[in-house]
Amino acid sequence: MRFSLQVQKEAGWDQGATPGQPLLQQDATPSDCDGKPLDNDARTLLAERLRPLRADLLPWYSPTLMQVLQNTTDARLMGLSAMNSAAMGVAFARGEAMQELLRGLAGKELALVVDLAGPESVAFAAALAAHCHVVPTFDNWPHPLGVVPAHLTLAALLYHGPKLYRDRGTDERPVLFALDRNRLAAYRNEPNRFDNRYRVRLPDVAAMQKLGIRRVLYLVPAGVPHEELDDLNELFVAWRQHGIELRMIDLGDFKPATAPAAATPATSSTRTPYYYHGSPTSHFWFWHHIPWYSPPAAVRATDPGVPLTGRNYTPNTRSTQFSPGLPHIGLTPDPTRRSTPSGSGGSWGRSSGRSSFSG
C-alpha cells in the first residue's frame, strides 16, 4: 500500500484517469485579484511566494498543492484558470468583517483555524492577509476523479495569490491556518474516484506554546454541527487541556448589511459589507460575547439580542474515524482495486500498487 500522493508523483498526477480527462472548473476568470492575466510565474512560483516569512511558521506550511504546478508541461494544469465564485465573495466579505474586529487588538497570541471549503478558506484568508500570517495547509494534489476538488482550491489561490503574498510580514500579527474542509469528504471505495483526502497537520501543544499562541478561533461554515472535524479532535482536546482557549465561530453570525456600501470611483458596482449580526452597531459586540479584547474606545457596540452561535462549544474526546480499534474507512475485500488499512490512519490517501485508483 502506498500513499496516493506518492503514486501521483511517481506515475503522474492523473494516474488512473482517462488520458486527457479534464479538470472540471466553474467560475473561471482570466485575471487575478489585481486584474492581471495569469502568467507562467503566477503558477510555477506560487508555492515559493506563499511561504510564510516567519521562520517559526514554516513547519506548518504545506506547499504540496501549489507544487503540482512546478516542473509540469501538462496543459490541463498550466491552463488552469483563476477562480472567484460567489461563495468566495461571501467568504471574502466575512473575512473583511473579521479583520476589522482584529485590527489593532489581536497579536501573536491569537490563531485562526479557518475550516471552510478550500476556495472559501483562500478567500477568507486573503481578506485578512494584511493582518494575519496566512499559513496554507493544503496537502494533496488535484486529480480529474478526485474525492477532494483540490484544483478548485488551487484556482482560488491563483486568483488571490497576489494579495496573499504581497501582504505577508514578519511582525507579531495573529496566525491564520487555512484548511480545506473537503479534505475529509465522504468516500466509500467507489471504483471511479481517486482518494486524494488527507489529514491536516497543525501545531501540537508544545509548538503552540513556542509560537506564543494562547487563543484560537475555529471558524466553520454557517449551520454545520458544532464540533471540530475528526482529524482535529485529539489536537483540540489537548490544546484545551493545556490552557489554550478555543472558541468556535459559526460564520453564519456574520451577515450582510441591510444596505450595500456606496460604489467607489474604481468600480461601477456596489459591495455589501458583512457585520457581526448584520449591523455596524452590533459588530464589536463580538468581543462582549468572546471577552478576549476590548473594542476600541471610540466604538459604541449594541447588543444584537442574539447569542453567539456555538457558544457552548467545547472539544471533548470522542470516537472518530481515526480512533484506534475502530473500523477503517475505505476498506475493500479486493486488493487490486483499493488499499487496505495500514496503521492508525486507515486507508486515507493510500493507493494499491495495482489499482487504477487510490483509496
C-alpha positions in Angstrom: 0.0 0.0 0.0 1.3 3.4 -0.9 0.2 7.0 -0.3 -1.9 8.4 -3.2 0.2 11.5 -3.4 3.4 9.4 -3.8 1.7 7.4 -6.6 0.8 10.7 -8.3 4.3 11.9 -8.0 5.8 8.7 -9.4 3.2 7.7 -12.0 1.5 11.1 -12.9 -0.9 13.4 -11.2 -3.8 12.0 -13.2 -2.9 8.3 -12.6 -5.9 6.1 -13.3 -8.0 8.7 -15.1 -8.9 8.5 -18.8 -6.0 10.0 -20.8 -6.6 13.7 -21.1 -9.6 13.8 -18.8 -10.1 17.5 -17.9 -10.4 19.2 -14.5 -13.9 20.5 -14.4 -14.0 24.1 -13.4 -16.7 26.8 -12.9 -16.5 30.5 -12.0 -13.3 30.8 -14.0 -11.8 34.2 -14.6 -8.9 35.1 -16.9 -7.3 37.5 -14.3 -6.1 37.5 -10.7 -7.4 39.7 -7.9 -5.4 42.6 -9.3 -7.0 42.3 -12.7 -3.8 41.0 -14.3 -3.7 37.9 -16.6 -2.0 34.9 -15.2 1.5 34.3 -16.4 3.8 31.4 -16.1 5.4 32.8 -12.9 2.0 33.1 -11.2 1.7 29.3 -11.4 5.2 28.0 -11.1 6.3 30.4 -8.3 3.1 30.2 -6.3 4.4 27.7 -3.7 7.5 29.9 -3.0 5.6 33.1 -3.0 3.1 31.9 -0.3 5.8 30.7 2.1 5.4 32.5 5.4 8.1 35.0 6.1 8.3 34.0 9.8 10.7 31.1 10.1 8.8 29.5 13.1 5.7 29.1 10.9 7.5 27.2 8.1 7.0 23.7 9.7 3.2 24.2 9.4 3.2 25.5 5.8 2.2 22.9 3.3 3.2 23.9 -0.3 2.1 20.5 -1.7 -1.0 21.6 -3.7 0.9 24.5 -5.3 3.9 22.3 -6.1 1.9 20.4 -8.7 2.4 23.4 -11.0 6.1 23.2 -10.8 8.0 21.3 -13.5 4.9 20.3 -15.4 4.1 20.7 -19.0 0.5 19.3 -18.7 -1.8 21.8 -20.4 -4.6 20.9 -18.0 -2.6 22.1 -15.1 -0.8 25.0 -16.7 -4.1 26.1 -18.3 -6.0 26.1 -15.0 -7.8 29.4 -14.8 -8.1 31.6 -11.7 -11.4 31.3 -9.9 -13.6 33.7 -8.0 -17.0 32.3 -7.2 -20.0 33.8 -5.4 -19.3 31.7 -2.3 -15.7 33.1 -2.3 -17.1 36.6 -2.5 -19.1 36.0 0.6 -16.2 34.4 2.4 -14.0 37.4 1.5 -16.6 39.8 2.9 -16.8 37.8 6.1 -13.0 37.9 6.2 -13.1 41.7 5.9 -15.5 41.8 8.8 -13.2 39.7 10.9 -10.1 41.8 10.1 -12.0 44.8 11.3 -12.5 43.1 14.6 -8.9 42.1 14.9 -7.2 45.2 13.7 -5.2 46.9 16.4 -6.4 44.4 19.1 -5.0 40.9 18.5 -1.4 39.9 18.2 0.7 36.7 18.1 -1.2 35.2 21.0 -4.2 34.5 18.6 -4.5 31.9 15.9 -7.4 31.5 13.5 -8.1 28.0 12.2 -10.3 28.6 9.1 -12.0 25.3 8.2 -14.1 26.1 5.1 -14.3 24.6 1.7 -10.8 25.2 0.1 -11.7 28.1 -2.2 -13.6 29.9 0.6 -10.8 29.4 3.0 -8.5 31.0 0.5 -10.8 34.0 0.0 -11.3 34.4 3.8 -7.6 34.3 4.3 -7.0 36.8 1.5 -9.2 39.4 3.2 -7.0 39.0 6.4 -3.6 38.7 4.7 -2.6 42.2 5.8 -3.4 41.5 9.4 -2.5 37.8 9.8 0.3 35.4 8.9 -1.5 33.1 6.4 -0.3 29.5 6.5 -1.9 27.3 3.8 -2.2 23.6 4.8 -3.4 22.1 1.5 -1.5 18.8 1.5 -2.8 17.0 -1.6 -2.7 17.1 -5.4 -5.7 17.5 -7.7 -7.0 14.7 -9.8 -9.7 14.5 -12.5 -11.6 12.0 -10.4 -10.5 13.3 -7.0 -12.7 12.9 -3.9 -11.4 16.4 -2.9 -11.8 19.0 -5.7 -8.3 20.3 -4.9 -8.0 22.0 -8.3 -10.7 24.5 -7.2 -8.6 25.5 -4.2 -5.6 25.8 -6.5 -7.6 28.1 -8.8 -8.7 30.2 -5.9 -5.0 30.5 -4.9 -4.2 31.7 -8.4 -6.9 34.4 -8.1 -6.0 35.7 -4.6 -2.3 34.9 -4.8 -1.1 38.5 -5.3 -2.9 39.6 -2.2 -1.7 36.6 -0.1 2.0 37.1 -0.9 2.0 40.9 -1.2 0.6 41.4 2.3 3.0 39.0 4.1 5.0 40.2 7.0 7.3 39.2 9.9 5.6 41.2 12.7 3.7 39.8 15.7 0.3 39.6 14.0 -2.1 36.6 14.5 -1.6 33.4 12.6 -4.2 32.1 10.2 -4.2 28.4 9.3 -6.2 28.0 6.0 -7.7 24.5 5.9 -9.8 22.7 3.2 -12.9 21.3 4.9 -13.3 18.9 1.9 -10.1 17.1 3.0 -12.4 14.6 4.8 -15.1 14.3 2.1 -17.3 11.3 2.3 -16.0 8.3 0.3 -16.8 4.6 0.3 -14.3 3.0 -2.1 -16.1 4.0 -5.3 -14.1 2.5 -8.2 -14.5 5.6 -10.3 -13.0 8.1 -7.7 -9.4 8.8 -6.7 -8.8 9.2 -2.9 -6.8 12.4 -2.5 -8.1 13.0 1.0 -5.6 13.8 3.8 -5.4 14.7 7.5 -4.4 18.3 8.3 -1.3 18.9 10.3 -1.4 21.8 12.9 1.0 22.6 15.8 0.8 20.4 18.9 0.7 21.9 22.4 4.5 22.3 22.6 4.6 24.1 19.3 1.7 26.3 20.1 3.4 27.4 23.3 6.6 28.0 21.5 4.7 30.2 18.9 3.1 32.1 21.8 -0.4 31.2 20.8 -2.9 31.2 23.8 -6.2 31.7 22.0 -7.7 30.1 19.0 -10.8 31.0 16.9 -12.1 27.9 15.0 -14.1 29.3 12.1 -16.6 27.0 10.4 -19.3 27.3 7.7 -22.8 28.5 8.6 -25.1 25.8 10.1 -22.7 22.9 10.4 -22.6 20.7 13.6 -20.8 22.5 16.3 -17.9 20.1 16.7 -14.5 20.0 15.1 -13.8 17.7 12.2 -12.4 14.3 13.1 -8.8 14.9 12.4 -8.8 17.9 14.8 -10.5 16.3 17.8 -7.4 14.9 19.6 -5.4 18.0 18.9 -8.2 20.4 20.1 -8.7 18.4 23.3 -5.0 18.6 24.0 -5.0 22.3 23.4 -7.9 22.8 25.8 -6.3 20.6 28.4 -3.1 22.7 28.4 -4.9 26.0 28.8 -5.3 27.2 25.2 -8.6 29.0 24.9 -10.6 27.8 22.0 -13.9 29.2 20.6 -15.9 28.0 17.6 -17.2 30.8 15.3 -20.1 29.9 13.0 -19.7 32.3 10.1 -23.5 32.4 9.8 -23.3 35.0 12.6 -21.6 37.4 10.1 -24.4 38.7 7.9 -24.8 41.2 5.1 -25.8 44.7 6.0 -29.3 45.7 5.0 -28.0 48.4 2.6 -25.0 48.0 0.3 -21.9 50.1 0.6 -21.6 53.0 -1.8 -19.7 52.4 -5.0 -16.1 53.6 -5.1 -14.7 55.5 -8.1 -12.7 52.5 -9.1 -15.8 50.3 -9.6 -19.3 50.7 -11.0 -20.7 48.1 -8.7 -21.6 48.2 -5.0 -20.4 45.8 -2.4 -22.4 44.7 0.5 -20.3 44.6 3.7 -20.8 42.0 6.3 -21.0 42.5 10.1 -21.5 40.5 13.2 -25.2 40.0 13.2 -25.6 42.3 10.2 -25.2 45.8 11.6 -22.2 48.0 12.2 -23.7 48.9 15.6 -23.6 45.3 16.7 -20.3 44.4 15.1 -18.0 44.9 18.0 -20.4 43.2 20.4 -18.5 40.2 19.2 -15.9 41.0 21.9 -18.6 41.0 24.5 -19.6 37.5 23.5 -15.9 36.5 23.4 -14.3 38.7 26.1 -10.7 38.4 24.9 -10.3 42.0 23.7 -11.9 45.4 24.5 -13.4 47.2 21.5 -11.8 50.5 20.5 -12.8 53.3 22.9 -14.4 55.3 20.1 -16.7 52.3 19.2 -20.1 52.0 20.7 -21.4 48.5 20.4 -25.0 47.5 20.7 -26.2 44.1 21.9 -27.8 42.3 18.9 -30.1 40.4 21.3 -28.8 37.1 19.8 -26.2 34.9 21.5 -23.1 33.7 19.8 -23.9 30.6 17.8 -21.8 27.8 19.1 -21.3 29.5 22.4 -21.4 26.1 24.2 -18.8 24.5 22.1 -16.1 22.6 23.9 -13.8 20.0 22.3 -14.2 16.6 24.1 -12.6 13.3 23.4 -14.8 11.2 21.2 -14.6 8.3 18.8 -13.6 9.3 15.3 -12.8 7.6 12.1 -9.2 7.9 13.2 -9.6 6.3 16.6 -7.6 3.1 17.2 -9.6 -0.1 17.2 -12.5 1.2 15.0 -13.3 0.0 11.5 -11.1 1.8 9.0 -12.7 3.7 6.2 -12.0 2.7 2.6 -11.8 -1.0 3.3 -12.4 -3.3 0.4 -12.0 -7.1 0.0 -10.5 -6.6 -3.4 -6.8 -5.6 -3.0 -6.4 -5.0 -6.7 -8.9 -2.1 -6.5 -8.3 -0.3 -3.3 -5.8 -0.3 -0.5 -6.4 -1.9 2.8 -5.8 -0.2 6.2 -2.3 0.3 7.3 -1.7 1.9 10.7 -3.9 4.2 12.6 -4.6 6.3 9.6 -6.6 3.5 7.9 -6.7 3.8 4.1 -6.7 7.6 4.0 -4.8 8.8 0.9 -3.3 5.4 0.1 -3.1 3.5 -3.1 -2.7 -0.1 -4.2 0.2 -0.6 -6.5 -2.0 -2.4 -9.0 -5.1 -0.2 -8.8 -6.1 2.5 -11.3 -7.4 4.5 -8.4 -6.5 5.0 -4.8 -8.3 4.8 -1.6 
